[in-house]
């Protein structure tokens, strides 16, 4: 039972991290219908921004962390405005935009490799605190991920329900064409969505930087996990993204109890396959925002 308890704790920590990823990815897809695979390199850009703040500028951790969402928001907004928006204006098919997204992902990863090299860039002299609860070990990063998820999700809900642009985002996610008809500037709102969702991805990227370091390809697996979480939870649903993140995290972690570790990265995609077979709209699609 000690092993089960430890795997459960790991699953909850990973679930908080995955839910953060799913929130941003799902928000972009629900609003723009773009499968944004360039979400991965933006995730990496934010980690490098935080690393540069500490390693090059000598900023303390708190200030360096603040650089990550700003860099991600700027990168995400630029990708939409100069990448996706011209395709939208030409009425390009969704598969063309998907190919563009994959191409942008490859290009940005290559640029990061040219600039920073393939080696790992770790935060200097950082070691998370470890707390022991009976047979279970929990790190300060795992606790911080859970607390941060609650804060980010709560702030996002308040923004969506209580601000003019938030309500416009909800209108686009319900019916983009109708939103345009009633006078909502869909391009501006989409720009805000990309900046906001990219900033959320940066929060998760900071935890990866502190735990593993930054690499040009660090966003490759997280972007696919974000896709799985968003689909499993129900695209466009904030409670669904959180529930989907915890479900993926728990299934992935507890699966190691009986499945060899080399299969860990495949568990999430098996879950996606099963959900698409049984409930393609997502398990928690009824839990709207």
N, C-alpha and C positions, 0 to 999 in steps of 0.2 A: 504493500500500500504506500510505502514511502516513495517509490518510483512513480506511482500514479499521481500522488499529491504534487510531486515536483513537475511532472509533465503538465498537470493541470495549471499550475502557477505559470509555467512557461507559455502555455497556450493562451492564458488570459493576457499576459504581457504582449505576446505577438499579435493577439487579436486587437489590442488597442492601437498598435502600430499599423496593422492592416486596415483598420477602420479609418484612420487618418488618410491613408492613401485612397481608399474607396470614396471618401467624401468628395475629394477634389475631382477625381476622374469621373464619378457619377454626375456631379454637378455640370461638368462640361458637356457630357453626352446628352443629358436630359434637356439641356438648353439649346445646344447647337446641332445635336445629332452627329457630332464628329467623334470618331474613335481616335483619340489623341495619343498615339504611341510616342510622339515627341515629348510627352509627359515625363518619360524616363530621363532624357538628357537635361530637361529643366530641373528635375530633382537633383541631378548631379551638379548642375551649375550652382544651385543654392548651397550645396555642401562645400563646394570650392570657395564660394564667397565668404562663408563663415570661417573656413580654414585660413584664407588670406587675411581676414581681419585679425586673427590671432598670431599667425606665423609671420606675416609681413609687416602689418601695422602695429603689432604689439598690443592690440586691444584686449581688455578682459573678456572672459567668456560671455557675459551677459550682453555686451555691446556687439561682439562678433556674431552671436546668434541672431541678433536683430537684423544683421545684414542679409541673412539667408532669405527670408520672405520678400525683402525688397528686391533682391536680385532675381528671384524666381518670378515675382509679379511682373517685373520689367521684361524678362525673357518671354514669359507666357503671352503677355500683351503684344510683344513684337511679332511672335510667331503667328498669332491670329491676324494681326493687321496686315503684315506683309506676306504671309504664307497662305492662310486659309481664306481670308476675305476676298482676294481677287478671284479665287475659284468659286466662291459663293455667288459673286456678282455675275459670273458667266453662266451660272446655273449648271455647273459641272455635276456629273453623277457621283453618288456617294462612294462608289468604288475608286473613282479618280482621286477623291479627297483622302481615302484610306491609303492609296499608294503614295500620295504626297506626304502623309503623316509618317509612313515608314521611311521614305527617303529623307525627310527632315531629321528623323531620329538617327539614321546612319551618319548623315553629314555632321550633325552636332557632336555625336560621340567621337568622330574622327578629329574634329576641331579641338575638342577637349584633350584628346591624346596628343595632338601636336603641341598644344600650349603647356600642358602639365606633365606629359609623359605617362607611360603606363603604370608607374609605380604607385604605391599607396601613400597618401598624404594624411597622416594621423594628427589629431590634436595633441600638442605637446604636453606631456606630463599629466595626462588625465587618467584617473582610475575611479570607476564608480564604487560607491560604498555598497557593502553587502550586509543584508539583514537576514537573520536566521529565526525562523518561526517553526520550532520543533524540527521535523525532518526536511523542511523546505527552505531553500536559499532564494532570496529575492534581491535583485540589485536596485540601486536608486534610480537607474534609468528605466527599469520596468515600472516602478511606481510613478515616475515622472510621465511616462507615456500615457498611463491611465488617467492621471490628473489633467494632463494637457488635452487629451481627447475630450473630456467633459467640458473643459473651458472652450475649446474650439467649436465643438458642436453647439454648445449653448449660445456662443456669440454669433454663429452662423444662423441659427434659428431666429435670434432677435433681429439680425440684419434683414433676413428674408421677410419676416412678418411685420417689421416696424418701420421700414424705410421705403422711400419711393422706388429706388432702384431695386431693392429686394423684391418688392411686389411685381416689378416689371420682369425680373428674372423668373418668378413663379408663373407669370403669364406666358412667357416664352416656352417654359417647360411644358405647360399644358397645351398650347396651340400657337406655334410660331407664326403661322400665316394670319391668324386672327389678331395676334398681338400687333403685327405690322399694319393691319387694316385699321385698328383703333388708334394708330398714331404713335406707337412705341418705336423708338429708334433701335431696331434690332441689332445693328452693327455696334452701336455704342454699348448696349447691354451685353452683347457677346464679348466685347473687349473687356468689360468689367468682370465678367464670369471667368475669362481666361486668367486675368490678373489675380482674382480672388482664389480660384482653385489652385493656381500655381503656388501662391503663398501658403496654402494649406499643405501642399506637398513638401514645401521647404521645412515645415515643422518636423515631419517624419524624417527628412534627410539629415537634419541636425542630429537626431538620435543615432542614425547610421554612422555619421562622421565620428561621434564620440565613442561609439561602440567598436567600429571596424575600420574607420578611416574612409577617405574619399578616393575613388578611382573613376576614370572616364566611363566605364561600363556599369557603374554601381546601380543605375536605374533600370537595367535590362529586366531583371526579375521582378522588382517592385511594380513596374508598369503592368506586367501581366497579372500579378496578384491583385492590383487595383481593379483591373478589368473583371477578374473573377469575383471579387468582393462586390463590385457595383452590380453585376448581373445577378449574383446569388441573392443579394439583399433587395433588389428591385431598383432599377435605374431611376434616379431622381428622388429617392426617399432617404432622408437623413437618418431616421431611426432604422431603416432597412440597411443602410450602409454600415451602421454601427453593429447591428445584429449580424450582418453578413461577415464583417471583419472578425468578430469573436467566434463565429461558427467556423470560418476557415482556419483561424488560429488554433482553436481547440481540436478540430479534426486533424490538422497537420501535426500538432504536437502529440496528441494521444495516439495517433496512428503509429508513432514510433514504439509504442508499447509492444506491438506485435509485428511491425513491419520493419525491415532493414532500413538503416538511415539513408542509404543511397536512393531510396524511393521517396524521400520526404518532399522534394520539390514537385513530384508528380501528384501528390495527394490532392492538392488544391484543384488541379485540372480534372482529376477524376470526379471530384465533387461538382465542378462546373458541368461536366458531361451529364451527370445524373440529374442535376437540377434542370438543365435544359430539356431533358427527356420528360421529366415529370411535371415541371411547372416553369415553362420558358419565360414567363413574365417576372419571375423572381419569387422567392419564398415569402418575402415580407412586403410585397407591393402594396398591400392594403394599408400599411403604416405610412401614410403620406406625410412627410415633413413634420 
